[in-house]
Amino acid sequence: MLVRAALAVPVVCAAALLVTAPQSQASSVRAAPARCAEKVLAVDARAVPADPSVIRFGVTNQGTRACVVDRVPTITFGGLDGAALPVPDAGSGTYRLGAGVTAYAAVRTIVDPADPETRRTGTLTVAASASHWGRTFTAARLGTGRDIRVWEPVTTWWQPTAARADRAIGLG
């Protein structure tokens, strides 16, 4: 009993110090960054010249603090139903964007352009988080011609470089 009581005193004293210490000294663990507000994000997209069925995009945090977006961007196509599916399957999660930092991802809109079930649309919308409206790009702006061909599209997770996004979608 005496041993337990002797050990309990230092633990109680340490806990009391943490409770009475200023919050800045009570813990060195930082809180997770908040979700990025859509207004601090800049989104850009372009077709990859070597393969126009792949569109690479980036999202830049133009804010002054780090924030988080969804782990996988939300990619939708004009009036077509559904969104690009993540590869690999992502589940839920976030991606941290430091102030001034850009993250990259890519979407493969179609595997076989000759597929008879190919759909065509004039626009693609990229949102860094599912709760955002996103930015819409026309086929001409993306560099895919008059339209964007779509059939079973897949997208990557956010990556720290464009090269890693390219590799994740199967390019060089």
N, CA, C and O of each residue as an XYZ file, in Angstrom:
688
protein
N       0.819     -1.195      0.000
C       0.000      0.000      0.000
C       0.854      1.246      0.000
O       0.581      2.196     -0.734
N       1.899      1.245      0.831
C       2.757      2.408      0.954
C       3.430      2.719     -0.381
O       3.596      3.889     -0.725
N       3.817      1.699     -1.133
C       4.459      1.902     -2.434
C       3.488      2.565     -3.398
O       3.866      3.502     -4.102
N       2.261      2.105     -3.444
C       1.258      2.702     -4.338
C       1.012      4.154     -3.977
O       0.917      4.998     -4.868
N       0.910      4.462     -2.720
C       0.680      5.835     -2.286
C       1.858      6.714     -2.658
O       1.668      7.858     -3.072
N       3.075      6.201     -2.517
C       4.269      6.976     -2.849
C       4.347      7.254     -4.338
O       4.779      8.332     -4.744
N       3.934      6.297     -5.156
C       3.940      6.497     -6.605
C       2.816      7.431     -7.040
O       2.968      8.162     -8.019
N       1.714      7.417     -6.342
C       0.567      8.239     -6.714
C       0.835      9.716     -6.507
O       0.313     10.533     -7.265
N       1.624     10.094     -5.516
C       1.885     11.503     -5.219
C       2.542     12.215     -6.402
O       2.054     13.275     -6.793
N       3.632     11.687     -7.000
C       4.230     12.389     -8.143
C       3.271     12.493     -9.328
O       3.264     13.510    -10.021
N       2.472     11.472     -9.571
C       1.522     11.499    -10.686
C       0.476     12.577    -10.454
O       0.142     13.324    -11.374
N      -0.041     12.664     -9.244
C      -1.037     13.686     -8.914
C      -0.417     15.072     -9.047
O      -1.059     15.985     -9.567
N       0.813     15.244     -8.589
C       1.492     16.543     -8.689
C       1.706     16.937    -10.142
O       1.495     18.097    -10.497
N       2.117     16.006    -10.986
C       2.336     16.294    -12.410
C       1.022     16.679    -13.081
O       0.986     17.608    -13.888
N      -0.044     15.981    -12.756
C      -1.351     16.306    -13.322
C      -1.790     17.691    -12.885
O      -2.344     18.446    -13.684
N      -1.550     18.033    -11.628
C      -1.919     19.358    -11.121
C      -1.137     20.442    -11.852
O      -1.698     21.493    -12.163
N       0.135     20.215    -12.132
C       0.934     21.198    -12.868
C       0.408     21.406    -14.281
O       0.362     22.537    -14.766
N       0.012     20.330    -14.943
C      -0.533     20.449    -16.301
C      -1.839     21.234    -16.306
O      -2.089     22.021    -17.219
N      -2.665     21.024    -15.295
C      -3.947     21.724    -15.225
C      -3.735     23.208    -14.966
O      -4.475     24.036    -15.498
N      -2.729     23.563    -14.152
C      -2.521     24.965    -13.796
C      -1.585     25.689    -14.753
O      -1.512     26.917    -14.724
N      -0.865     24.952    -15.603
C       0.068     25.591    -16.544
C      -0.708     26.324    -17.626
O      -1.823     25.931    -17.970
N      -0.121     27.395    -18.167
C      -0.773     28.071    -19.296
C      -0.972     27.078    -20.433
O      -0.175     26.155    -20.598
N      -2.024     27.258    -21.211
C      -2.364     26.303    -22.248
C      -1.232     26.114    -23.245
O      -1.056     25.017    -23.775
N      -0.464     27.158    -23.509
C       0.641     27.036    -24.456
C       1.733     26.106    -23.949
O       2.494     25.559    -24.748
N       1.826     25.916    -22.631
C       2.838     25.045    -22.066
C       2.272     23.697    -21.646
O       3.039     22.770    -21.386
N       0.977     23.565    -21.574
C       0.351     22.336    -21.085
C       0.567     21.180    -22.039
O       0.636     20.029    -21.606
N       0.676     21.458    -23.322
C       0.849     20.389    -24.289
C       1.592     20.909    -25.501
O       1.330     22.017    -25.969
N       2.499     20.129    -25.998
C       3.212     20.531    -27.206
C       2.537     19.964    -28.450
O       3.017     20.181    -29.563
N       1.442     19.249    -28.280
C       0.716     18.672    -29.403
C      -0.150     19.750    -30.043
O      -0.944     20.403    -29.366
N       0.007     19.930    -31.348
C      -0.785     20.932    -32.062
C      -2.104     20.346    -32.518
O      -2.207     19.154    -32.807
N      -3.108     21.202    -32.578
C      -4.403     20.776    -33.092
C      -4.294     20.575    -34.603
O      -3.501     21.242    -35.267
N      -5.074     19.673    -35.130
C      -5.088     19.438    -36.577
C      -5.583     20.699    -37.286
O      -6.436     21.410    -36.756
N      -5.053     20.981    -38.482
C      -5.530     22.160    -39.211
C      -7.019     22.047    -39.542
O      -7.567     20.951    -39.657
N      -7.644     23.186    -39.687
C      -9.059     23.241    -40.049
C      -9.231     22.878    -41.520
O      -8.263     22.848    -42.280
N     -10.460     22.607    -41.906
C     -10.773     22.365    -43.324
C     -10.494     23.636    -44.114
O     -10.724     24.743    -43.626
N     -10.003     23.474    -45.319
C      -9.736     24.625    -46.178
C     -11.050     25.256    -46.616
O     -11.964     24.559    -47.055
N     -11.140     26.562    -46.496
C     -12.281     27.282    -47.062
C     -12.083     27.319    -48.575
O     -10.966     27.517    -49.053
N     -13.139     27.132    -49.309
C     -13.015     27.088    -50.773
C     -12.396     28.366    -51.332
O     -11.685     28.323    -52.335
N     -12.661     29.496    -50.693
C     -12.168     30.774    -51.202
C     -10.643     30.922    -51.106
O     -10.083     31.796    -51.768
N      -9.955     30.100    -50.307
C      -8.489     30.195    -50.226
C      -7.796     29.220    -51.176
O      -6.566     29.181    -51.229
N      -8.564     28.439    -51.923
C      -7.989     27.445    -52.817
C      -8.051     27.899    -54.271
O      -9.071     28.416    -54.727
N      -6.965     27.702    -54.984
C      -6.927     27.936    -56.431
C      -6.794     26.569    -57.094
O      -5.913     25.785    -56.742
N      -7.671     26.286    -58.054
C      -7.664     24.999    -58.737
C      -7.349     25.234    -60.209
O      -7.895     26.144    -60.832
N      -6.461     24.405    -60.762
C      -6.132     24.483    -62.178
C      -6.124     23.068    -62.749
O      -5.904     22.102    -62.019
N      -6.363     22.946    -64.053
C      -6.390     21.631    -64.697
C      -6.004     21.753    -66.165
O      -6.281     22.757    -66.821
N      -5.357     20.703    -66.662
C      -4.954     20.615    -68.071
C      -4.827     19.144    -68.456
O      -4.437     18.309    -67.640
N      -5.159     18.840    -69.704
C      -4.928     17.495    -70.225
C      -3.429     17.285    -70.365
O      -2.684     18.224    -70.647
N      -2.997     16.063    -70.170
C      -1.585     15.715    -70.356
C      -1.359     15.573    -71.855
O      -2.013     14.744    -72.488
N      -0.451     16.355    -72.447
C      -0.263     16.323    -73.908
C      -0.004     14.925    -74.483
O      -0.493     14.602    -75.565
N       0.747     14.111    -73.778
C       1.062     12.765    -74.271
C      -0.141     11.826    -74.227
O      -0.152     10.808    -74.919
N      -1.153     12.153    -73.423
C      -2.331     11.291    -73.281
C      -3.533     12.144    -72.887
O      -3.772     12.355    -71.697
N      -4.310     12.648    -73.884
C      -5.432     13.541    -73.564
C      -6.567     12.894    -72.766
O      -7.500     13.584    -72.357
N      -6.499     11.572    -72.539
C      -7.509     10.951    -71.671
C      -7.142     11.125    -70.203
O      -7.908     10.738    -69.321
N      -5.958     11.713    -69.933
C      -5.533     11.987    -68.569
C      -5.501     13.493    -68.360
O      -4.878     14.229    -69.125
N      -6.170     13.929    -67.332
C      -6.186     15.346    -66.979
C      -5.526     15.485    -65.622
O      -5.925     14.842    -64.651
N      -4.512     16.332    -65.567
C      -3.785     16.589    -64.326
C      -4.295     17.903    -63.760
O      -4.531     18.855    -64.504
N      -4.464     17.957    -62.458
C      -4.918     19.192    -61.829
C      -4.178     19.423    -60.531
O      -3.587     18.516    -59.945
N      -4.232     20.663    -60.108
C      -3.573     21.037    -58.870
C      -4.480     21.930    -58.044
O      -5.354     22.615    -58.576
N      -4.263     21.913    -56.751
C      -4.981     22.796    -55.839
C      -3.934     23.473    -54.968
O      -3.093     22.807    -54.364
N      -3.988     24.799    -54.904
C      -3.021     25.577    -54.139
C      -3.720     26.277    -52.991
O      -4.750     26.925    -53.177
N      -3.152     26.142    -51.806
C      -3.650     26.846    -50.627
C      -3.073     28.261    -50.673
O      -1.885     28.456    -50.418
N      -3.903     29.235    -50.994
C      -3.471     30.625    -51.060
C      -3.643     31.341    -49.721
O      -3.420     32.547    -49.625
N      -4.036     30.604    -48.701
C      -4.212     31.173    -47.371
C      -2.881     31.317    -46.640
O      -1.821     30.988    -47.172
N      -2.964     31.813    -45.423
C      -1.762     32.039    -44.611
C      -1.519     30.930    -43.591
O      -0.518     30.955    -42.875
N      -2.416     29.972    -43.522
C      -2.287     28.855    -42.589
C      -2.537     27.537    -43.291
O      -3.234     27.475    -44.304
N      -1.955     26.482    -42.735
C      -2.210     25.141    -43.260
C      -3.684     24.803    -43.060
O      -4.322     25.271    -42.117
N      -4.206     23.988    -43.956
C      -5.583     23.520    -43.841
C      -5.663     22.150    -44.506
O      -4.687     21.695    -45.103
N      -6.801     21.498    -44.411
C      -6.954     20.170    -45.006
C      -8.091     20.143    -46.012
O      -9.091     20.849    -45.881
N      -7.899     19.290    -47.038
C      -8.925     18.996    -48.033
C      -9.187     17.496    -47.964
O      -8.479     16.777    -47.259
N     -10.184     17.023    -48.679
C     -10.429     15.585    -48.726
C      -9.212     14.886    -49.328
O      -8.510     15.467    -50.157
N      -8.963     13.672    -48.925
C      -7.820     12.894    -49.417
C      -7.871     12.719    -50.934
O      -6.834     12.673    -51.595
N      -9.067     12.624    -51.471
C      -9.264     12.423    -52.904
C     -10.131     13.558    -53.434
O     -11.152     13.877    -52.826
N      -9.749     14.181    -54.560
C     -10.587     15.233    -55.131
C     -11.898     14.660    -55.651
O     -11.995     13.469    -55.947
N     -12.893     15.513    -55.757
C     -14.173     15.127    -56.344
C     -14.176     15.623    -57.787
O     -14.062     16.822    -58.039
N     -14.308     14.690    -58.733
C     -14.279     15.007    -60.157
C     -15.611     14.590    -60.761
O     -15.986     13.419    -60.706
N     -16.329     15.560    -61.341
C     -17.595     15.267    -62.003
C     -17.520     15.755    -63.449
O     -16.691     16.599    -63.790
N     -18.394     15.216    -64.287
C     -18.348     15.466    -65.724
C     -19.681     15.993    -66.233
O     -20.658     15.250    -66.326
N     -19.715     17.293    -66.564
C     -20.894     17.906    -67.162
C     -22.181     17.415    -66.553
O     -22.327     17.405    -65.331
N     -23.117     17.008    -67.388
C     -24.409     16.526    -66.925
C     -24.445     15.028    -66.703
O     -25.521     14.465    -66.507
N     -23.295     14.366    -66.729
C     -23.268     12.919    -66.545
C     -23.406     12.562    -65.068
O     -22.972     13.312    -64.193
N     -24.010     11.416    -64.805
C     -24.169     10.948    -63.423
C     -22.844     10.438    -62.869
O     -22.011      9.904    -63.601
N     -22.666     10.611    -61.570
C     -21.531     10.024    -60.883
C     -20.280     10.871    -60.912
O     -20.247     11.960    -61.485
N     -19.256     10.339    -60.279
C     -17.959     11.009    -60.174
C     -16.871      9.978    -60.417
O     -17.123      8.774    -60.362
N     -15.663     10.449    -60.687
C     -14.530      9.553    -60.871
C     -14.269      8.804    -59.568
O     -14.364      9.377    -58.483
N     -13.943      7.535    -59.681
C     -13.667      6.713    -58.506
C     -12.185      6.775    -58.153
O     -11.340      6.800    -59.048
N     -11.858      6.800    -56.863
C     -10.450      6.850    -56.463
C      -9.738      5.518    -56.671
O     -10.309      4.447    -56.471
N      -8.478      5.618    -57.076
C      -7.628      4.444    -57.208
C      -6.336      4.739    -56.467
O      -5.632      5.675    -56.849
N      -5.990      3.998    -55.438
C      -6.776      2.920    -54.842
C      -7.957      3.481    -54.061
O      -8.034      4.679    -53.786
N      -8.875      2.585    -53.712
C     -10.031      3.000    -52.926
C      -9.534      3.737    -51.685
O      -8.657      3.243    -50.976
N     -10.088      4.904    -51.425
C      -9.518      5.779    -50.403
C     -10.194      5.725    -49.048
O      -9.550      5.989    -48.032
N     -11.454      5.396    -49.005
C     -12.146      5.580    -47.741
C     -12.155      7.070    -47.423
O     -11.905      7.891    -48.306
N     -12.433      7.422    -46.200
C     -12.439      8.847    -45.870
C     -11.088      9.230    -45.291
O     -10.346      8.384    -44.793
N     -10.785     10.496    -45.363
C      -9.533     10.994    -44.832
C      -9.256     12.373    -45.386
O     -10.011     12.885    -46.212
N      -8.177     12.970    -44.930
C      -7.839     14.319    -45.361
C      -6.410     14.383    -45.878
O      -5.611     13.472    -45.659
N      -6.106     15.471    -46.563
C      -4.766     15.756    -47.066
C      -4.415     17.155    -46.591
O      -5.174     18.098    -46.817
N      -3.270     17.295    -45.933
C      -2.840     18.583    -45.378
C      -2.157     19.423    -46.449
O      -1.251     18.959    -47.142
N      -2.611     20.670    -46.571
C      -2.016     21.633    -47.501
C      -1.424     22.780    -46.690
O      -2.157     23.527    -46.042
N      -0.121     22.918    -46.725
C       0.510     24.044    -46.053
C       0.190     25.342    -46.788
O      -0.246     25.315    -47.939
N       0.402     26.463    -46.134
C       0.183     27.766    -46.765
C       1.089     27.882    -47.986
O       2.295     27.648    -47.896
N       0.509     28.243    -49.122
C       1.273     28.405    -50.353
C       1.645     27.113    -51.057
O       2.348     27.148    -52.068
N       1.197     25.982    -50.554
C       1.565     24.673    -51.107
C       0.523     24.211    -52.131
O      -0.671     24.473    -51.986
N       1.003     23.517    -53.166
C       0.135     22.937    -54.188
C       0.185     21.423    -54.092
O       1.258     20.841    -53.934
N      -0.970     20.787    -54.187
C      -1.070     19.328    -54.278
C      -1.583     19.002    -55.679
O      -2.266     19.815    -56.302
N      -1.249     17.812    -56.167
C      -1.593     17.421    -57.532
C      -2.345     16.100    -57.534
O      -2.162     15.264    -56.649
N      -3.187     15.926    -58.530
C      -3.883     14.661    -58.755
C      -4.135     14.554    -60.254
O      -3.914     15.504    -61.005
N      -4.597     13.392    -60.671
C      -4.892     13.185    -62.086
C      -6.126     12.310    -62.201
O      -6.442     11.533    -61.300
N      -6.817     12.448    -63.323
C      -7.974     11.613    -63.606
C      -7.804     11.020    -65.003
O      -7.444     11.721    -65.949
N      -8.067      9.731    -65.115
C      -8.121      9.079    -66.425
C      -9.601      8.990    -66.754
O     -10.369      8.314    -66.069
N      -9.990      9.691    -67.827
C     -11.418      9.795    -68.147
C     -11.947      8.579    -68.886
O     -13.133      8.259    -68.796
N     -11.069      7.898    -69.618
C     -11.491      6.739    -70.407
C     -10.295      5.840    -70.663
O      -9.178      6.328    -70.834
N     -10.514      4.540    -70.692
C      -9.424      3.604    -70.959
C      -9.301      3.356    -72.458
O      -8.198      3.368    -73.003
N     -10.430      3.133    -73.124
C     -10.421      2.826    -74.557
C     -11.284      3.845    -75.308
O     -12.511      3.746    -75.270
N     -10.675      4.815    -75.984
C     -11.459      5.835    -76.699
C     -12.390      5.265    -77.765
O     -13.349      5.930    -78.156
N     -12.130      4.043    -78.245
C     -12.994      3.428    -79.259
C     -14.180      2.688    -78.651
O     -15.021      2.170    -79.386
N     -14.264      2.628    -77.337
C     -15.362      1.927    -76.664
C     -16.691      2.529    -77.105
O     -16.866      3.745    -77.025
N     -17.635      1.705    -77.571
C     -18.924      2.227    -78.047
C     -19.789      2.848    -76.949
O     -20.735      3.577    -77.246
N     -19.475      2.567    -75.694
C     -20.261      3.139    -74.601
C     -19.708      4.470    -74.104
O     -20.191      5.013    -73.110
N     -18.703      4.992    -74.787
C     -18.102      6.260    -74.398
C     -19.154      7.361    -74.377
O     -19.955      7.491    -75.303
N     -19.139      8.149    -73.310
C     -20.019      9.318    -73.201
C     -19.183     10.542    -73.506
O     -17.958     10.506    -73.391
N     -19.824     11.608    -73.888
C     -19.131     12.855    -74.200
C     -19.784     13.989    -73.418
O     -21.004     14.050    -73.265
N     -18.936     14.873    -72.935
C     -19.424     16.040    -72.210
C     -18.507     17.217    -72.517
O     -17.374     17.035    -72.962
N     -18.996     18.394    -72.280
C     -18.212     19.591    -72.568
C     -17.449     20.147    -71.385
O     -16.609     21.030    -71.555
N     -17.728     19.639    -70.165
C     -17.080     20.213    -68.982
C     -16.680     19.145    -67.973
O     -17.209     18.034    -67.955
N     -15.731     19.527    -67.143
C     -15.264     18.714    -66.025
C     -15.149     19.656    -64.833
O     -14.650     20.773    -64.971
N     -15.606     19.215    -63.663
C     -15.510     20.030    -62.448
C     -14.614     19.335    -61.436
O     -14.751     18.138    -61.185
N     -13.690     20.103    -60.856
C     -12.753     19.608    -59.845
C     -13.044     20.327    -58.533
O     -13.069     21.557    -58.484
N     -13.262     19.556    -57.471
C     -13.451     20.131    -56.130
C     -12.454     19.465    -55.183
O     -12.311     18.243    -55.184
N     -11.770     20.270    -54.380
C     -10.780     19.740    -53.438
C     -11.438     18.995    -52.288
O     -10.807     18.144    -51.661
N     -12.677     19.299    -52.008
C     -13.459     18.611    -50.978
C     -14.879     18.445    -51.489
O     -15.375     19.276    -52.249
N     -15.524     17.379    -51.073
C     -16.882     17.097    -51.540
C     -17.869     18.197    -51.158
O     -18.895     18.363    -51.818
N     -17.568     18.948    -50.104
C     -18.467     20.018    -49.667
C     -18.274     21.308    -50.470
O     -19.019     22.268    -50.272
N     -17.297     21.347    -51.362
C     -17.043     22.535    -52.185
C     -17.766     22.435    -53.525
O     -18.048     21.337    -54.006
N     -18.062     23.585    -54.123
C     -18.665     23.617    -55.452
C     -17.647     23.199    -56.502
O     -17.994     22.529    -57.475
N     -16.395     23.592    -56.311
C     -15.341     23.246    -57.252
C     -15.237     24.253    -58.384
O     -15.963     25.246    -58.426
N     -14.318     23.976    -59.299
C     -14.113     24.832    -60.465
C     -14.386     24.007    -61.712
O     -13.930     22.870    -61.831
N     -15.133     24.591    -62.635
C     -15.501     23.904    -63.864
C     -14.607     24.366    -65.009
O     -14.344     25.557    -65.178
N     -14.145     23.386    -65.792
C     -13.284     23.637    -66.939
C     -13.968     23.116    -68.196
O     -14.570     22.042    -68.176
N     -13.879     23.866    -69.284
C     -14.419     23.399    -70.562
C     -13.404     22.466    -71.217
O     -12.222     22.471    -70.871
N     -13.883     21.669    -72.165
C     -12.997     20.775    -72.906
C     -11.908     21.574    -73.610
O     -10.748     21.163    -73.623
N     -12.269     22.705    -74.191
C     -11.287     23.541    -74.885
C     -10.221     24.050    -73.922
O      -9.038     24.051    -74.260
N     -10.613     24.474    -72.748
C      -9.657     24.978    -71.743
C      -8.720     23.876    -71.268
O      -7.548     24.131    -70.991
N      -9.231     22.654    -71.172
C      -8.418     21.527    -70.731
C      -7.460     21.047    -71.819
O      -6.413     20.467    -71.530
N      -7.835     21.298    -73.075
C      -7.012     20.828    -74.191
C      -7.400     19.450    -74.681
O      -6.562     18.722    -75.214
N      -8.671     19.077    -74.508
C      -9.134     17.763    -74.964
C      -9.917     17.837    -76.268
O     -10.496     16.839    -76.696
N      -9.944     18.998    -76.901
C     -10.715     19.143    -78.143
C     -12.097     19.697    -77.878
O     -12.292     20.509    -76.974
N     -13.071     19.242    -78.688
C     -14.445     19.754    -78.560
C     -15.176     19.177    -77.354
O     -16.116     19.782    -76.838
N     -14.736     18.001    -76.910
C     -15.434     17.381    -75.785
C     -14.462     16.548    -74.957
O     -13.298     16.359    -75.312
N     -14.987     16.064    -73.847
C     -14.231     15.168    -72.961
C     -14.907     13.812    -73.077
O     -16.107     13.687    -72.831
N     -14.145     12.809    -73.448
C     -14.688     11.454    -73.545
C     -14.592     10.795    -72.182
O     -13.550     10.842    -71.529
N     -15.700     10.175    -71.756
C     -15.768      9.621    -70.403
C     -16.353      8.219    -70.430
O     -17.379      7.979    -71.065
N     -15.703      7.303    -69.744
C     -16.254      5.981    -69.466
C     -15.445      5.380    -68.330
O     -14.241      5.164    -68.474
N     -16.080      5.112    -67.220
C     -15.468      4.554    -66.022
C     -14.212      5.326    -65.594
O     -13.129      4.748    -65.511
N     -14.356      6.622    -65.324
C     -13.197      7.440    -64.939
C     -12.666      7.090    -63.546
O     -13.427      6.722    -62.652
N     -11.343      7.214    -63.383
C     -10.688      6.977    -62.101
C      -9.776      8.160    -61.792
O      -9.225      8.786    -62.698
N      -9.624      8.457    -60.512
C      -8.766      9.562    -60.086
C      -7.795      9.111    -59.006
O      -8.041      8.138    -58.293
N      -6.697      9.830    -58.900
C      -5.696      9.549    -57.881
C      -6.021     10.302    -56.602
O      -6.896     11.168    -56.578
N      -5.310      9.961    -55.549
C      -5.322     10.748    -54.322
C      -4.493     11.994    -54.592
O      -3.764     12.044    -55.582
N      -4.590     13.000    -53.733
C      -3.705     14.157    -53.842
C      -2.274     13.687    -53.620
O      -2.013     12.830    -52.776
N      -1.354     14.257    -54.386
C       0.063     13.912    -54.317
C       0.886     15.189    -54.140
O       0.422     16.265    -54.518
N       2.092     15.099    -53.577
C       2.906     16.302    -53.376
C       3.534     16.849    -54.660
O       3.938     18.012    -54.693
N       3.625     16.028    -55.726
C       4.199     16.500    -56.990
C       3.358     16.020    -58.163
O       2.617     15.043    -58.059
N       3.489     16.733    -59.291
C       2.791     16.336    -60.510
C       3.313     14.984    -60.999
O       2.537     14.167    -61.496
N       4.605     14.744    -60.865
C       5.196     13.472    -61.297
C       4.598     12.289    -60.530
O       4.340     11.237    -61.113
N       4.379     12.461    -59.234
C       3.774     11.381    -58.444
C       2.319     11.154    -58.839
O       1.850     10.016    -58.837
N       1.602     12.221    -59.177
C       0.223     12.065    -59.661
C       0.219     11.309    -60.979
O      -0.624     10.438    -61.194
N       1.154     11.633    -61.863
C       1.268     10.950    -63.149
C       1.543      9.464    -62.944
O       0.903      8.620    -63.572
N       2.482      9.145    -62.078
C       2.800      7.728    -61.813
C       1.597      7.000    -61.199
O       1.340      5.840    -61.522
N       0.874      7.675    -60.326
C      -0.283      7.045    -59.662
C      -1.390      6.709    -60.660
O      -2.164      5.779    -60.434
N      -1.471      7.458    -61.761
C      -2.514      7.190    -62.767
C      -1.991      6.268    -63.867
O      -2.750      5.856    -64.744
N      -0.687      5.941    -63.824
C      -0.131      4.987    -64.798
C       0.677      5.629    -65.914
O       0.956      4.962    -66.910
N       1.063      6.884    -65.793
C       1.921      7.510    -66.793
C       3.369      7.402    -66.353
O       3.676      7.438    -65.162
N       4.264      7.268    -67.342
C       5.717      7.247    -67.163
C       6.166      7.234    -65.812
O       7.371      7.216    -65.561
